[in-house]
Amino acid sequence: MPLNTVSAISLDLDDTLWPFAPSVARAEETLQAWLVEHAPATAALLSAPRALALLRDEYEAAHPELSGDYRALRLGSIAAVLEAVGADVALAKPAYDAFYAARNNVEFFEDVLPALAWLSARFPLIAVTNGNADLALTGGKEFFVGALSARQFGVAKPEAAIFHAAAKMVSVDPAEMLHVGDDFDLDVVGATNAGLQAAWLVRQGAAAPCPPRAGAHVTVSCLLNLCGLLGRPG
């Protein structure tokens, strides 16, 4: 599908600009080390593989009202660990700060920074994410005119409202905005249902069957591939 006029671009963050799983794994390792140092009694509770991830998932299951609020979920699960071993729950906040700093220590995919440099010189770029990454900490903020997170906005992808808000932030009609992301349902279905154009990012090696339930979209293997579709010489 050829793209129509594109006046602005919104981009997902996790698994679009950097791989998400490695950053979270490193952050949980940092968090575990911090807890063991500052609350040694947590060591036994955290000895099992993926203990922190499992405890966080258990906390989310017990608190469905917090679904999507990743800060609250992580803070709550840390506090629960501290409480379980009789440690000071006031340690939850500095423990989370250590986790969050490590979570934002990401490694961009190789194509991303040169592509963002090219794209940002030609289009206003806005980040639209359901996650809690902070471009001021990850790096790359200089390429974006703004960012919109589900937690701050109160509505998450694939709801049309967050895509329309992104288009409004850069003063373009939704039909002239291109949304780029790796998640077919959240990014492609959500964007096209909201009247945006969409580019589905399917990196090499990713399993990506294409369900037939989205509007017209392009599929790209990296952001430089997208730049090519938008006029960048090969």
Sequence and secondary structure as in RCSB ss.txt:
>XXXX:A:sequence
MPLNTVSAISLDLDDTLWPFAPSVARAEETLQAWLVEHAPATAALLSAPRALALLRDEYEAAHPELSGDYRALRL
GSIAAVLEAVGADVALAKPAYDAFYAARNNVEFFEDVLPALAWLSARFPLIAVTNGNADLALTGGKEFFVGALSA
RQFGVAKPEAAIFHAAAKMVSVDPAEMLHVGDDFDLDVVGATNAGLQAAWLVRQGAAAPCPPRAGAHVTVSCLLN
LCGLLGRPG
>XXXX:A:secstr
       EEEE  BTTTB HHHHHHHHHHHHHHHHHHH TTHHHHT STTHHHHHHHHHHHH GGGTT HHHHHH
HHHHHHHHHTT  GGGHHHHHHHHHHHHT     TTHHHHHHHHHTTS EEEEESS   HHHHS GGG SEEEEH
HHHS  TTSHHHHHHHHHHTT  GGGEEEEES IIIIIIHHHHTT EEEEE  TT      S S S EEESSHHH
HHHHTT   
